Amino acid sequence: MIKINQLNKEFESRVRLGIMSVLMVNDWVDFSEMKSLLEITDGNLASHSNALEKAEYIEVKKEFVGKKPKTSYRVTQNGRQAFTEHLDALEKLLGR
């Protein structure tokens, strides 16, 4: 039996899936690098990262480097566990 309800709705968006995938294999990733890697707009990255932060799946750090603001992201332990469970559910769905 396929238990589709085991998939995490927070990761249904391709952008959120991309953000989590990047953060699972990198420590901190800054806004510009994430935007470039995923080829998305500023607004898309901001809105989806806000949703993941609200769910406590990622941590957002805002700081100034010189006089320029810099925003960076990293996955939280809660996010790492939730994303791993999501991937496991996807693999079960595919019969692996």
SEFIZA-3560 file (N, C-alpha, C; in Angstrom, 3 decimals):
REM SEFIZA-3560
<numar><xx>0.845</xx><yy>-1.181</yy><zz>0.000</zz><atom>N</atom></numar>
<numar><xx>0.000</xx><yy>0.000</yy><zz>0.000</zz><atom>CA</atom></numar>
<numar><xx>0.894</xx><yy>1.249</yy><zz>0.000</zz><atom>C</atom></numar>
<numar><xx>0.552</xx><yy>2.196</yy><zz>-0.828</zz><atom>N</atom></numar>
<numar><xx>1.298</xx><yy>3.443</yy><zz>-0.914</zz><atom>CA</atom></numar>
<numar><xx>0.741</xx><yy>4.425</yy><zz>0.115</zz><atom>C</atom></numar>
<numar><xx>1.621</xx><yy>4.897</yy><zz>1.016</zz><atom>N</atom></numar>
<numar><xx>1.199</xx><yy>5.846</yy><zz>2.053</zz><atom>CA</atom></numar>
<numar><xx>1.663</xx><yy>7.241</yy><zz>1.650</zz><atom>C</atom></numar>
<numar><xx>0.893</xx><yy>7.861</yy><zz>0.769</zz><atom>N</atom></numar>
<numar><xx>1.276</xx><yy>9.160</yy><zz>0.227</zz><atom>CA</atom></numar>
<numar><xx>1.240</xx><yy>10.257</yy><zz>1.297</zz><atom>C</atom></numar>
<numar><xx>0.489</xx><yy>10.017</yy><zz>2.379</zz><atom>N</atom></numar>
<numar><xx>0.419</xx><yy>11.026</yy><zz>3.447</zz><atom>CA</atom></numar>
<numar><xx>1.713</xx><yy>11.116</yy><zz>4.251</zz><atom>C</atom></numar>
<numar><xx>2.666</xx><yy>10.223</yy><zz>3.990</zz><atom>N</atom></numar>
<numar><xx>3.967</xx><yy>10.303</yy><zz>4.671</zz><atom>CA</atom></numar>
<numar><xx>4.887</xx><yy>11.329</yy><zz>4.022</zz><atom>C</atom></numar>
<numar><xx>4.491</xx><yy>11.823</yy><zz>2.832</zz><atom>N</atom></numar>
<numar><xx>5.275</xx><yy>12.876</yy><zz>2.188</zz><atom>CA</atom></numar>
<numar><xx>5.027</xx><yy>14.190</yy><zz>2.923</zz><atom>C</atom></numar>
<numar><xx>6.067</xx><yy>14.973</yy><zz>3.091</zz><atom>N</atom></numar>
<numar><xx>5.985</xx><yy>16.236</yy><zz>3.828</zz><atom>CA</atom></numar>
<numar><xx>5.538</xx><yy>17.350</yy><zz>2.888</zz><atom>C</atom></numar>
<numar><xx>4.403</xx><yy>17.967</yy><zz>3.183</zz><atom>N</atom></numar>
<numar><xx>3.858</xx><yy>19.020</yy><zz>2.318</zz><atom>CA</atom></numar>
<numar><xx>4.779</xx><yy>20.232</yy><zz>2.225</zz><atom>C</atom></numar>
<numar><xx>5.609</xx><yy>20.446</yy><zz>3.222</zz><atom>N</atom></numar>
<numar><xx>6.530</xx><yy>21.593</yy><zz>3.195</zz><atom>CA</atom></numar>
<numar><xx>7.549</xx><yy>21.464</yy><zz>2.068</zz><atom>C</atom></numar>
<numar><xx>7.751</xx><yy>20.278</yy><zz>1.544</zz><atom>N</atom></numar>
<numar><xx>8.747</xx><yy>20.058</yy><zz>0.496</zz><atom>CA</atom></numar>
<numar><xx>8.117</xx><yy>19.809</yy><zz>-0.873</zz><atom>C</atom></numar>
<numar><xx>6.819</xx><yy>20.082</yy><zz>-1.031</zz><atom>N</atom></numar>
<numar><xx>6.161</xx><yy>19.814</yy><zz>-2.305</zz><atom>CA</atom></numar>
<numar><xx>6.613</xx><yy>20.755</yy><zz>-3.408</zz><atom>C</atom></numar>
<numar><xx>7.006</xx><yy>21.976</yy><zz>-3.056</zz><atom>N</atom></numar>
<numar><xx>7.460</xx><yy>22.940</yy><zz>-4.053</zz><atom>CA</atom></numar>
<numar><xx>8.834</xx><yy>22.562</yy><zz>-4.574</zz><atom>C</atom></numar>
<numar><xx>9.043</xx><yy>22.721</yy><zz>-5.884</zz><atom>N</atom></numar>
<numar><xx>10.355</xx><yy>22.400</yy><zz>-6.462</zz><atom>CA</atom></numar>
<numar><xx>11.440</xx><yy>23.323</yy><zz>-5.908</zz><atom>C</atom></numar>
<numar><xx>11.071</xx><yy>24.564</yy><zz>-5.573</zz><atom>N</atom></numar>
<numar><xx>12.048</xx><yy>25.498</yy><zz>-5.011</zz><atom>CA</atom></numar>
<numar><xx>12.459</xx><yy>25.044</yy><zz>-3.615</zz><atom>C</atom></numar>
<numar><xx>11.500</xx><yy>24.670</yy><zz>-2.796</zz><atom>N</atom></numar>
<numar><xx>11.828</xx><yy>24.190</yy><zz>-1.437</zz><atom>CA</atom></numar>
<numar><xx>12.635</xx><yy>22.898</yy><zz>-1.489</zz><atom>C</atom></numar>
<numar><xx>12.290</xx><yy>22.035</yy><zz>-2.423</zz><atom>N</atom></numar>
<numar><xx>13.059</xx><yy>20.799</yy><zz>-2.611</zz><atom>CA</atom></numar>
<numar><xx>14.497</xx><yy>21.149</yy><zz>-2.990</zz><atom>C</atom></numar>
<numar><xx>14.656</xx><yy>22.146</yy><zz>-3.852</zz><atom>N</atom></numar>
<numar><xx>15.991</xx><yy>22.575</yy><zz>-4.260</zz><atom>CA</atom></numar>
<numar><xx>16.773</xx><yy>23.198</yy><zz>-3.119</zz><atom>C</atom></numar>
<numar><xx>16.131</xx><yy>24.053</yy><zz>-2.352</zz><atom>N</atom></numar>
<numar><xx>16.801</xx><yy>24.694</yy><zz>-1.212</zz><atom>CA</atom></numar>
<numar><xx>17.292</xx><yy>23.623</yy><zz>-0.241</zz><atom>C</atom></numar>
<numar><xx>16.413</xx><yy>22.689</yy><zz>0.101</zz><atom>N</atom></numar>
<numar><xx>16.798</xx><yy>21.655</yy><zz>1.064</zz><atom>CA</atom></numar>
<numar><xx>17.904</xx><yy>20.766</yy><zz>0.503</zz><atom>C</atom></numar>
<numar><xx>17.833</xx><yy>20.456</yy><zz>-0.778</zz><atom>N</atom></numar>
<numar><xx>18.871</xx><yy>19.616</yy><zz>-1.391</zz><atom>CA</atom></numar>
<numar><xx>20.233</xx><yy>20.296</yy><zz>-1.329</zz><atom>C</atom></numar>
<numar><xx>20.261</xx><yy>21.591</yy><zz>-1.613</zz><atom>N</atom></numar>
<numar><xx>21.526</xx><yy>22.346</yy><zz>-1.555</zz><atom>CA</atom></numar>
<numar><xx>22.055</xx><yy>22.377</yy><zz>-0.119</zz><atom>C</atom></numar>
<numar><xx>21.149</xx><yy>22.612</yy><zz>0.831</zz><atom>N</atom></numar>
<numar><xx>21.594</xx><yy>22.755</yy><zz>2.223</zz><atom>CA</atom></numar>
<numar><xx>21.971</xx><yy>21.429</yy><zz>2.884</zz><atom>C</atom></numar>
<numar><xx>21.466</xx><yy>20.330</yy><zz>2.354</zz><atom>N</atom></numar>
<numar><xx>21.823</xx><yy>19.022</yy><zz>2.934</zz><atom>CA</atom></numar>
<numar><xx>23.286</xx><yy>18.678</yy><zz>2.676</zz><atom>C</atom></numar>
<numar><xx>23.871</xx><yy>19.260</yy><zz>1.622</zz><atom>N</atom></numar>
<numar><xx>25.250</xx><yy>18.911</yy><zz>1.287</zz><atom>CA</atom></numar>
<numar><xx>26.222</xx><yy>20.076</yy><zz>1.459</zz><atom>C</atom></numar>
<numar><xx>25.725</xx><yy>21.201</yy><zz>1.955</zz><atom>N</atom></numar>
<numar><xx>26.574</xx><yy>22.370</yy><zz>2.212</zz><atom>CA</atom></numar>
<numar><xx>26.283</xx><yy>22.884</yy><zz>3.613</zz><atom>C</atom></numar>
<numar><xx>27.270</xx><yy>23.517</yy><zz>4.227</zz><atom>N</atom></numar>
<numar><xx>27.053</xx><yy>24.066</yy><zz>5.562</zz><atom>CA</atom></numar>
<numar><xx>26.209</xx><yy>25.338</yy><zz>5.462</zz><atom>C</atom></numar>
<numar><xx>26.839</xx><yy>26.475</yy><zz>5.221</zz><atom>N</atom></numar>
<numar><xx>26.110</xx><yy>27.726</yy><zz>5.016</zz><atom>CA</atom></numar>
<numar><xx>26.170</xx><yy>28.089</yy><zz>3.536</zz><atom>C</atom></numar>
<numar><xx>25.048</xx><yy>28.537</yy><zz>2.979</zz><atom>N</atom></numar>
<numar><xx>24.990</xx><yy>28.979</yy><zz>1.585</zz><atom>CA</atom></numar>
<numar><xx>24.371</xx><yy>30.358</yy><zz>1.583</zz><atom>C</atom></numar>
<numar><xx>25.045</xx><yy>31.318</yy><zz>0.916</zz><atom>N</atom></numar>
<numar><xx>24.489</xx><yy>32.674</yy><zz>0.932</zz><atom>CA</atom></numar>
<numar><xx>23.423</xx><yy>32.862</yy><zz>-0.152</zz><atom>C</atom></numar>
<numar><xx>22.685</xx><yy>33.950</yy><zz>-0.014</zz><atom>N</atom></numar>
<numar><xx>21.520</xx><yy>34.237</yy><zz>-0.856</zz><atom>CA</atom></numar>
<numar><xx>21.882</xx><yy>34.207</yy><zz>-2.342</zz><atom>C</atom></numar>
<numar><xx>22.951</xx><yy>34.889</yy><zz>-2.722</zz><atom>N</atom></numar>
<numar><xx>23.332</xx><yy>34.970</yy><zz>-4.138</zz><atom>CA</atom></numar>
<numar><xx>23.698</xx><yy>33.607</yy><zz>-4.707</zz><atom>C</atom></numar>
<numar><xx>24.449</xx><yy>32.832</yy><zz>-3.935</zz><atom>N</atom></numar>
<numar><xx>24.843</xx><yy>31.506</yy><zz>-4.401</zz><atom>CA</atom></numar>
<numar><xx>23.626</xx><yy>30.594</yy><zz>-4.545</zz><atom>C</atom></numar>
<numar><xx>22.719</xx><yy>30.641</yy><zz>-3.570</zz><atom>N</atom></numar>
<numar><xx>21.514</xx><yy>29.806</yy><zz>-3.629</zz><atom>CA</atom></numar>
<numar><xx>20.661</xx><yy>30.197</yy><zz>-4.834</zz><atom>C</atom></numar>
<numar><xx>20.502</xx><yy>31.490</yy><zz>-5.030</zz><atom>N</atom></numar>
<numar><xx>19.710</xx><yy>31.990</yy><zz>-6.159</zz><atom>CA</atom></numar>
<numar><xx>20.323</xx><yy>31.529</yy><zz>-7.481</zz><atom>C</atom></numar>
<numar><xx>21.628</xx><yy>31.588</yy><zz>-7.581</zz><atom>N</atom></numar>
<numar><xx>22.322</xx><yy>31.170</yy><zz>-8.792</zz><atom>CA</atom></numar>
<numar><xx>22.214</xx><yy>29.662</yy><zz>-9.008</zz><atom>C</atom></numar>
<numar><xx>22.409</xx><yy>28.889</yy><zz>-7.958</zz><atom>N</atom></numar>
<numar><xx>22.332</xx><yy>27.431</yy><zz>-8.080</zz><atom>CA</atom></numar>
<numar><xx>20.949</xx><yy>26.960</yy><zz>-8.536</zz><atom>C</atom></numar>
<numar><xx>19.902</xx><yy>27.612</yy><zz>-8.018</zz><atom>N</atom></numar>
<numar><xx>18.546</xx><yy>27.171</yy><zz>-8.323</zz><atom>CA</atom></numar>
<numar><xx>17.936</xx><yy>27.906</yy><zz>-9.510</zz><atom>C</atom></numar>
<numar><xx>18.619</xx><yy>28.964</yy><zz>-9.966</zz><atom>N</atom></numar>
<numar><xx>18.126</xx><yy>29.772</yy><zz>-11.094</zz><atom>CA</atom></numar>
<numar><xx>16.701</xx><yy>30.255</yy><zz>-10.844</zz><atom>C</atom></numar>
<numar><xx>16.538</xx><yy>30.946</yy><zz>-9.712</zz><atom>N</atom></numar>
<numar><xx>15.230</xx><yy>31.486</yy><zz>-9.329</zz><atom>CA</atom></numar>
<numar><xx>15.366</xx><yy>32.971</yy><zz>-9.025</zz><atom>C</atom></numar>
<numar><xx>14.236</xx><yy>33.642</yy><zz>-8.880</zz><atom>N</atom></numar>
<numar><xx>14.234</xx><yy>35.082</yy><zz>-8.613</zz><atom>CA</atom></numar>
<numar><xx>14.450</xx><yy>35.358</yy><zz>-7.121</zz><atom>C</atom></numar>
<numar><xx>14.775</xx><yy>36.609</yy><zz>-6.822</zz><atom>N</atom></numar>
<numar><xx>14.923</xx><yy>37.035</yy><zz>-5.427</zz><atom>CA</atom></numar>
<numar><xx>13.648</xx><yy>36.738</yy><zz>-4.631</zz><atom>C</atom></numar>
<numar><xx>12.506</xx><yy>37.102</yy><zz>-5.217</zz><atom>N</atom></numar>
<numar><xx>11.223</xx><yy>36.922</yy><zz>-4.531</zz><atom>CA</atom></numar>
<numar><xx>10.905</xx><yy>35.462</yy><zz>-4.259</zz><atom>C</atom></numar>
<numar><xx>11.181</xx><yy>34.607</yy><zz>-5.238</zz><atom>N</atom></numar>
<numar><xx>10.945</xx><yy>33.166</yy><zz>-5.047</zz><atom>CA</atom></numar>
<numar><xx>11.787</xx><yy>32.621</yy><zz>-3.906</zz><atom>C</atom></numar>
<numar><xx>13.067</xx><yy>32.972</yy><zz>-3.909</zz><atom>N</atom></numar>
<numar><xx>13.949</xx><yy>32.478</yy><zz>-2.859</zz><atom>CA</atom></numar>
<numar><xx>13.517</xx><yy>33.015</yy><zz>-1.495</zz><atom>C</atom></numar>
<numar><xx>13.193</xx><yy>34.287</yy><zz>-1.447</zz><atom>N</atom></numar>
<numar><xx>12.787</xx><yy>34.888</yy><zz>-0.169</zz><atom>CA</atom></numar>
<numar><xx>11.514</xx><yy>34.242</yy><zz>0.379</zz><atom>C</atom></numar>
<numar><xx>10.515</xx><yy>34.057</yy><zz>-0.467</zz><atom>N</atom></numar>
<numar><xx>9.248</xx><yy>33.520</yy><zz>0.038</zz><atom>CA</atom></numar>
<numar><xx>9.382</xx><yy>32.046</yy><zz>0.461</zz><atom>C</atom></numar>
<numar><xx>10.090</xx><yy>31.261</yy><zz>-0.319</zz><atom>N</atom></numar>
<numar><xx>10.222</xx><yy>29.841</yy><zz>0.039</zz><atom>CA</atom></numar>
<numar><xx>11.177</xx><yy>29.637</yy><zz>1.225</zz><atom>C</atom></numar>
<numar><xx>12.218</xx><yy>30.448</yy><zz>1.302</zz><atom>N</atom></numar>
<numar><xx>13.102</xx><yy>30.315</yy><zz>2.466</zz><atom>CA</atom></numar>
<numar><xx>12.382</xx><yy>30.763</yy><zz>3.742</zz><atom>C</atom></numar>
<numar><xx>11.525</xx><yy>31.772</yy><zz>3.627</zz><atom>N</atom></numar>
<numar><xx>10.733</xx><yy>32.191</yy><zz>4.795</zz><atom>CA</atom></numar>
<numar><xx>9.827</xx><yy>31.065</yy><zz>5.280</zz><atom>C</atom></numar>
<numar><xx>9.207</xx><yy>30.364</yy><zz>4.333</zz><atom>N</atom></numar>
<numar><xx>8.326</xx><yy>29.249</yy><zz>4.717</zz><atom>CA</atom></numar>
<numar><xx>9.116</xx><yy>28.140</yy><zz>5.406</zz><atom>C</atom></numar>
<numar><xx>10.297</xx><yy>27.832</yy><zz>4.881</zz><atom>N</atom></numar>
<numar><xx>11.120</xx><yy>26.783</yy><zz>5.503</zz><atom>CA</atom></numar>
<numar><xx>11.653</xx><yy>27.226</yy><zz>6.866</zz><atom>C</atom></numar>
<numar><xx>11.955</xx><yy>28.508</yy><zz>6.987</zz><atom>N</atom></numar>
<numar><xx>12.398</xx><yy>29.027</yy><zz>8.286</zz><atom>CA</atom></numar>
<numar><xx>11.258</xx><yy>28.972</yy><zz>9.303</zz><atom>C</atom></numar>
<numar><xx>10.060</xx><yy>29.337</yy><zz>8.876</zz><atom>N</atom></numar>
<numar><xx>8.889</xx><yy>29.308</yy><zz>9.764</zz><atom>CA</atom></numar>
<numar><xx>8.624</xx><yy>27.878</yy><zz>10.254</zz><atom>C</atom></numar>
<numar><xx>8.869</xx><yy>26.902</yy><zz>9.390</zz><atom>N</atom></numar>
<numar><xx>8.691</xx><yy>25.496</yy><zz>9.769</zz><atom>CA</atom></numar>
<numar><xx>9.870</xx><yy>24.980</yy><zz>10.596</zz><atom>C</atom></numar>
<numar><xx>10.863</xx><yy>25.850</yy><zz>10.795</zz><atom>N</atom></numar>
<numar><xx>12.072</xx><yy>25.525</yy><zz>11.563</zz><atom>CA</atom></numar>
<numar><xx>12.914</xx><yy>24.440</yy><zz>10.881</zz><atom>C</atom></numar>
<numar><xx>12.864</xx><yy>24.436</yy><zz>9.532</zz><atom>N</atom></numar>
<numar><xx>13.679</xx><yy>23.484</yy><zz>8.771</zz><atom>CA</atom></numar>
<numar><xx>14.998</xx><yy>24.100</yy><zz>8.333</zz><atom>C</atom></numar>
<numar><xx>15.059</xx><yy>25.431</yy><zz>8.260</zz><atom>N</atom></numar>
<numar><xx>16.325</xx><yy>26.096</yy><zz>7.943</zz><atom>CA</atom></numar>
<numar><xx>16.532</xx><yy>27.257</yy><zz>8.916</zz><atom>C</atom></numar>
<numar><xx>17.785</xx><yy>27.661</yy><zz>9.042</zz><atom>N</atom></numar>
<numar><xx>18.165</xx><yy>28.809</yy><zz>9.848</zz><atom>CA</atom></numar>
<numar><xx>18.642</xx><yy>29.901</yy><zz>8.891</zz><atom>C</atom></numar>
<numar><xx>18.216</xx><yy>31.123</yy><zz>9.138</zz><atom>N</atom></numar>
<numar><xx>18.604</xx><yy>32.249</yy><zz>8.296</zz><atom>CA</atom></numar>
<numar><xx>19.463</xx><yy>33.197</yy><zz>9.121</zz><atom>C</atom></numar>
<numar><xx>20.631</xx><yy>33.538</yy><zz>8.582</zz><atom>N</atom></numar>
<numar><xx>21.545</xx><yy>34.460</yy><zz>9.259</zz><atom>CA</atom></numar>
<numar><xx>21.676</xx><yy>35.711</yy><zz>8.397</zz><atom>C</atom></numar>
<numar><xx>21.414</xx><yy>36.867</yy><zz>9.001</zz><atom>N</atom></numar>
<numar><xx>21.560</xx><yy>38.140</yy><zz>8.301</zz><atom>CA</atom></numar>
<numar><xx>22.649</xx><yy>38.932</yy><zz>9.002</zz><atom>C</atom></numar>
<numar><xx>23.605</xx><yy>39.418</yy><zz>8.224</zz><atom>N</atom></numar>
<numar><xx>24.729</xx><yy>40.153</yy><zz>8.780</zz><atom>CA</atom></numar>
<numar><xx>25.221</xx><yy>41.163</yy><zz>7.757</zz><atom>C</atom></numar>
<numar><xx>26.100</xx><yy>42.024</yy><zz>8.183</zz><atom>N</atom></numar>
<numar><xx>26.748</xx><yy>42.960</yy><zz>7.275</zz><atom>CA</atom></numar>
<numar><xx>28.187</xx><yy>42.525</yy><zz>7.078</zz><atom>C</atom></numar>
<numar><xx>28.606</xx><yy>42.489</yy><zz>5.817</zz><atom>N</atom></numar>
<numar><xx>30.000</xx><yy>42.242</yy><zz>5.488</zz><atom>CA</atom></numar>
<numar><xx>30.494</xx><yy>43.547</yy><zz>4.879</zz><atom>C</atom></numar>
<numar><xx>31.288</xx><yy>44.274</yy><zz>5.667</zz><atom>N</atom></numar>
<numar><xx>31.609</xx><yy>45.643</yy><zz>5.275</zz><atom>CA</atom></numar>
<numar><xx>30.337</xx><yy>46.464</yy><zz>5.417</zz><atom>C</atom></numar>
<numar><xx>29.926</xx><yy>47.073</yy><zz>4.337</zz><atom>N</atom></numar>
<numar><xx>28.675</xx><yy>47.842</yy><zz>4.373</zz><atom>CA</atom></numar>
<numar><xx>27.539</xx><yy>47.144</yy><zz>3.637</zz><atom>C</atom></numar>
<numar><xx>27.791</xx><yy>45.923</yy><zz>3.172</zz><atom>N</atom></numar>
<numar><xx>26.779</xx><yy>45.200</yy><zz>2.398</zz><atom>CA</atom></numar>
<numar><xx>26.076</xx><yy>44.149</yy><zz>3.264</zz><atom>C</atom></numar>
<numar><xx>24.741</xx><yy>44.102</yy><zz>3.163</zz><atom>N</atom></numar>
<numar><xx>24.020</xx><yy>43.047</yy><zz>3.895</zz><atom>CA</atom></numar>
<numar><xx>24.244</xx><yy>41.696</yy><zz>3.238</zz><atom>C</atom></numar>
<numar><xx>24.303</xx><yy>40.673</yy><zz>4.065</zz><atom>N</atom></numar>
<numar><xx>24.494</xx><yy>39.305</yy><zz>3.556</zz><atom>CA</atom></numar>
<numar><xx>23.534</xx><yy>38.368</yy><zz>4.283</zz><atom>C</atom></numar>
<numar><xx>22.795</xx><yy>37.583</yy><zz>3.511</zz><atom>N</atom></numar>
<numar><xx>21.867</xx><yy>36.598</yy><zz>4.061</zz><atom>CA</atom></numar>
<numar><xx>22.387</xx><yy>35.214</yy><zz>3.718</zz><atom>C</atom></numar>
<numar><xx>22.444</xx><yy>34.348</yy><zz>4.728</zz><atom>N</atom></numar>
<numar><xx>22.921</xx><yy>32.977</yy><zz>4.521</zz><atom>CA</atom></numar>
<numar><xx>21.931</xx><yy>32.000</yy><zz>5.144</zz><atom>C</atom></numar>
<numar><xx>21.979</xx><yy>30.774</yy><zz>4.628</zz><atom>N</atom></numar>
<numar><xx>21.058</xx><yy>29.729</yy><zz>5.081</zz><atom>CA</atom></numar>
<numar><xx>21.822</xx><yy>28.471</yy><zz>5.458</zz><atom>C</atom></numar>
<numar><xx>21.260</xx><yy>27.740</yy><zz>6.403</zz><atom>N</atom></numar>
<numar><xx>21.730</xx><yy>26.384</yy><zz>6.687</zz><atom>CA</atom></numar>
<numar><xx>20.556</xx><yy>25.559</yy><zz>7.196</zz><atom>C</atom></numar>
<numar><xx>20.670</xx><yy>24.266</yy><zz>7.029</zz><atom>N</atom></numar>
<numar><xx>19.597</xx><yy>23.376</yy><zz>7.460</zz><atom>CA</atom></numar>
<numar><xx>19.716</xx><yy>23.166</yy><zz>8.971</zz><atom>C</atom></numar>
<numar><xx>18.581</xx><yy>23.071</yy><zz>9.637</zz><atom>N</atom></numar>
<numar><xx>18.561</xx><yy>22.772</yy><zz>11.069</zz><atom>CA</atom></numar>
<numar><xx>18.535</xx><yy>21.258</yy><zz>11.249</zz><atom>C</atom></numar>
<numar><xx>18.772</xx><yy>20.801</yy><zz>12.449</zz><atom>N</atom></numar>
<numar><xx>18.695</xx><yy>19.360</yy><zz>12.724</zz><atom>CA</atom></numar>
<numar><xx>17.287</xx><yy>18.844</yy><zz>12.457</zz><atom>C</atom></numar>
<numar><xx>16.288</xx><yy>19.650</yy><zz>12.840</zz><atom>N</atom></numar>
<numar><xx>14.879</xx><yy>19.299</yy><zz>12.587</zz><atom>CA</atom></numar>
<numar><xx>14.626</xx><yy>19.191</yy><zz>11.083</zz><atom>C</atom></numar>
<numar><xx>15.167</xx><yy>20.133</yy><zz>10.309</zz><atom>N</atom></numar>
<numar><xx>15.019</xx><yy>20.117</yy><zz>8.861</zz><atom>CA</atom></numar>
<numar><xx>15.706</xx><yy>18.931</yy><zz>8.228</zz><atom>C</atom></numar>
<numar><xx>16.890</xx><yy>18.612</yy><zz>8.714</zz><atom>N</atom></numar>
<numar><xx>17.632</xx><yy>17.470</yy><zz>8.180</zz><atom>CA</atom></numar>
<numar><xx>16.841</xx><yy>16.173</yy><zz>8.395</zz><atom>C</atom></numar>
<numar><xx>16.268</xx><yy>16.026</yy><zz>9.583</zz><atom>N</atom></numar>
<numar><xx>15.490</xx><yy>14.822</yy><zz>9.879</zz><atom>CA</atom></numar>
<numar><xx>14.221</xx><yy>14.765</yy><zz>9.027</zz><atom>C</atom></numar>
<numar><xx>13.512</xx><yy>15.900</yy><zz>8.935</zz><atom>N</atom></numar>
<numar><xx>12.259</xx><yy>15.936</yy><zz>8.163</zz><atom>CA</atom></numar>
<numar><xx>12.522</xx><yy>15.680</yy><zz>6.678</zz><atom>C</atom></numar>
<numar><xx>13.600</xx><yy>16.232</yy><zz>6.148</zz><atom>N</atom></numar>
<numar><xx>13.902</xx><yy>16.038</yy><zz>4.724</zz><atom>CA</atom></numar>
<numar><xx>14.321</xx><yy>14.598</yy><zz>4.453</zz><atom>C</atom></numar>
<numar><xx>15.091</xx><yy>14.016</yy><zz>5.356</zz><atom>N</atom></numar>
<numar><xx>15.484</xx><yy>12.616</yy><zz>5.208</zz><atom>CA</atom></numar>
<numar><xx>14.255</xx><yy>11.707</yy><zz>5.227</zz><atom>C</atom></numar>
<numar><xx>13.329</xx><yy>11.988</yy><zz>6.128</zz><atom>N</atom></numar>
<numar><xx>12.092</xx><yy>11.200</yy><zz>6.188</zz><atom>CA</atom></numar>
<numar><xx>11.278</xx><yy>11.364</yy><zz>4.907</zz><atom>C</atom></numar>
<numar><xx>11.267</xx><yy>12.591</yy><zz>4.365</zz><atom>N</atom></numar>
<numar><xx>10.558</xx><yy>12.858</yy><zz>3.116</zz><atom>CA</atom></numar>
<numar><xx>11.180</xx><yy>12.045</yy><zz>1.977</zz><atom>C</atom></numar>
<numar><xx>12.503</xx><yy>12.047</yy><zz>1.893</zz><atom>N</atom></numar>
<numar><xx>13.188</xx><yy>11.283</yy><zz>0.848</zz><atom>CA</atom></numar>
<numar><xx>12.928</xx><yy>9.781</yy><zz>1.006</zz><atom>C</atom></numar>
<numar><xx>12.934</xx><yy>9.312</yy><zz>2.242</zz><atom>N</atom></numar>
<numar><xx>12.637</xx><yy>7.898</yy><zz>2.502</zz><atom>CA</atom></numar>
<numar><xx>11.223</xx><yy>7.546</yy><zz>2.024</zz><atom>C</atom></numar>
<numar><xx>10.267</xx><yy>8.445</yy><zz>2.300</zz><atom>N</atom></numar>
<numar><xx>8.880</xx><yy>8.205</yy><zz>1.870</zz><atom>CA</atom></numar>
<numar><xx>8.789</xx><yy>8.194</yy><zz>0.349</zz><atom>C</atom></numar>
<numar><xx>9.539</xx><yy>9.080</yy><zz>-0.320</zz><atom>N</atom></numar>
<numar><xx>9.552</xx><yy>9.091</yy><zz>-1.783</zz><atom>CA</atom></numar>
<numar><xx>10.112</xx><yy>7.782</yy><zz>-2.336</zz><atom>C</atom></numar>
<numar><xx>11.188</xx><yy>7.292</yy><zz>-1.706</zz><atom>N</atom></numar>
<numar><xx>11.778</xx><yy>6.028</yy><zz>-2.164</zz><atom>CA</atom></numar>
<numar><xx>10.797</xx><yy>4.870</yy><zz>-1.986</zz><atom>C</atom></numar>
<numar><xx>10.074</xx><yy>4.860</yy><zz>-0.876</zz><atom>N</atom></numar>
<numar><xx>9.071</xx><yy>3.804</yy><zz>-0.662</zz><atom>CA</atom></numar>
<numar><xx>7.972</xx><yy>3.903</yy><zz>-1.710</zz><atom>C</atom></numar>
<numar><xx>7.602</xx><yy>5.146</yy><zz>-2.040</zz><atom>N</atom></numar>
<numar><xx>6.565</xx><yy>5.374</yy><zz>-3.046</zz><atom>CA</atom></numar>
<numar><xx>7.003</xx><yy>4.819</yy><zz>-4.399</zz><atom>C</atom></numar>
<numar><xx>8.303</xx><yy>4.926</yy><zz>-4.675</zz><atom>N</atom></numar>
<numar><xx>8.837</xx><yy>4.435</yy><zz>-5.937</zz><atom>CA</atom></numar>
<numar><xx>9.165</xx><yy>2.941</yy><zz>-5.892</zz><atom>C</atom></numar>
<numar><xx>8.981</xx><yy>2.345</yy><zz>-4.705</zz><atom>N</atom></numar>
<numar><xx>9.215</xx><yy>0.911</yy><zz>-4.569</zz><atom>CA</atom></numar>
<numar><xx>10.665</xx><yy>0.528</yy><zz>-4.403</zz><atom>C</atom></numar>
<numar><xx>11.468</xx><yy>1.427</yy><zz>-3.883</zz><atom>N</atom></numar>
<numar><xx>12.893</xx><yy>1.131</yy><zz>-3.679</zz><atom>CA</atom></numar>
<numar><xx>13.175</xx><yy>0.726</yy><zz>-2.255</zz><atom>C</atom></numar>
//
